[in-house]
Amino acid sequence: MTMHDALRRAAMLVCAGSTLAATAACDLSVTNPGSTRDQDLNTPSAMPALVNGMSGDLSYSLGYLAREGSVMTDELRESGTYPAMGRFDQGIIDDVDAGSLWDNAQEARWVAENGIDRMKQVLQADFETSPLSARAYLYAGFANRVLGENMCDAVIDGGPRQSDSVYFQRADSEFTEALRLAQAQGVDSLALTALAGRAQVRADLGRWTDADADAAQVPADFRFDAIFSTNSERENNNLAYETTTRREVSVWGTQWAATNADPRVPWDTLFTSAGVVQKGNNGSTPFFRQKKYPGVDAPIPLAKGTEMLLIRAEAALRDGAVPAAMGYVNDERAAYGLAALDVSDADSAWTVLQSERGAVLWLETRRLWDLRRWYAEGRTTFLEGRDTCIPISQAEQSSNPNL
């Protein structure tokens, strides 16, 4: 039903309660005001909605990437009926199956960056003091970080193919600006978020000393989330939907299936009335259900203090400081109530670090990048014979004359 039809039907229902004579006088014509005009957003009163839109587009992108990225890696196994998910599980990531992931992530970046330009034009001098300005830069920074960690190449607004590091460089600048604004406005929570986001991308860029300096300022209990809601399907956490309403991905067959005692990787099993473990929607894979996101309104962390401890651990390990690295790892484990680990050699410490990051960042869209960078360094073999990143979408290739 179109909007015009819906409005016309509403008018008819109102008339239905009238007398026959009155009904004859009812005017059933409807004028559809259409979409909001672009220029109507050029007012200060529209800026909160603009920034909320940045948040919404980023969350929408993350909800699908969390589901599909989980089977591109070693986080979950495909257990359903979606053909593309089966190919992702096999390590096949092409420009058709993964096209929407590219497009959604690019939309989140563009909406945030274009929105910042609009805010500056509309708010002018008030931009510096607006409580929305730092948030807008944060969403732009996280959108670029998501692209850099998951996409093979960078393409910016119809431009040429570039290194994926371009996304990280843009994010670094955006987090730095968010930090400046938040500190000037005295908003400590946003300043911490900016430091955490910048620590992530500086680690992604291999700037480990700088990443360590930022991470050191973020407390272990810090967390900043991408928000989801039950308001509409578009606002749902898609991974939660596919593992609560449906059974499309399973913990079965992963490294985490050996134990369900780790609070960072919560999952359970569902049983039939006969006491047998339920199968996934494909009818064959045992369904072990993730419980990190129990409902479609469950948030996905964008940055956490416990990850900051692991950034510091990896920075120390890359400097050969094994005791310091394990100290940070054990501080992270203590935050989850887990026992300390006693490791003294570098090889074992690297094994521990990779496992700890896998647990702390489980199902947060971060694993593909970790596996990809460690594979390039010879520290893991999981991606051997598999695609290691998401290619430029077919739609982008078809519409972009610079590709």
Stockholm file with secondary structure:
# STOCKHOLM 1.0

chainA/1-403         MTMHDALRRAAMLVCAGSTLAATAACDLSVTNPGSTRDQDLNTPSAMPALVNGMSGDLSYSLGYLAREGSVMTDELRESGTYPAMGRFDQGIIDDVDAGSLWDNAQEARWVAENGIDRMKQVLQADFETSPLSARAYLYAGFANRVLGENMCDAVIDGGPRQSDSVYFQRADSEFTEALRLAQAQGVDSLALTALAGRAQVRADLGRWTDADADAAQVPADFRFDAIFSTNSERENNNLAYETTTRREVSVWGTQWAATNADPRVPWDTLFTSAGVVQKGNNGSTPFFRQKKYPGVDAPIPLAKGTEMLLIRAEAALRDGAVPAAMGYVNDERAAYGLAALDVSDADSAWTVLQSERGAVLWLETRRLWDLRRWYAEGRTTFLEGRDTCIPISQAEQSSNPNL
#=GR chainA/1-403 SS CCHHHHHHHHHHHHHHTSCHHHHHTCCCCCCCCCSCCGGGGCSGGGHHHHHHHHHHHHHHHHHHHHHHHHHHTTSCEECSSCHHHHHHHTTCCCTTTTHHHHHHHHHHHHHHHHHHHHHHHHHGGGGGGCHHHHHHHHHHHHHHHHHHHHBSEECCTTCCCEETHHHHHHHHHHHHHHHHHHHHHTCHHHHHHHHHHHHHHHHHTTCHHHHHHHHTTSCTTCEEEECCCSSSGGGSCHHHHHHHTSCCEESTTSGGGGCSCCTTSCEEECBCTTSCBCBCTTSSSBCEEECSSCSTTCCEEEEEHHHHHHHHHHHHHHTTCHHHHHHHHHHHHHHTTCCCCCCCSHHHHHHHHHHHHHHHTTTTTCHHHHHHHHHHTTSCCTTTTSCCSBCCCHHHHHHCTTC
#=GC SS_cons         CCHHHHHHHHHHHHHHTSCHHHHHTCCCCCCCCCSCCGGGGCSGGGHHHHHHHHHHHHHHHHHHHHHHHHHHTTSCEECSSCHHHHHHHTTCCCTTTTHHHHHHHHHHHHHHHHHHHHHHHHHGGGGGGCHHHHHHHHHHHHHHHHHHHHBSEECCTTCCCEETHHHHHHHHHHHHHHHHHHHHHTCHHHHHHHHHHHHHHHHHTTCHHHHHHHHTTSCTTCEEEECCCSSSGGGSCHHHHHHHTSCCEESTTSGGGGCSCCTTSCEEECBCTTSCBCBCTTSSSBCEEECSSCSTTCCEEEEEHHHHHHHHHHHHHHTTCHHHHHHHHHHHHHHTTCCCCCCCSHHHHHHHHHHHHHHHTTTTTCHHHHHHHHHHTTSCCTTTTSCCSBCCCHHHHHHCTTC
//
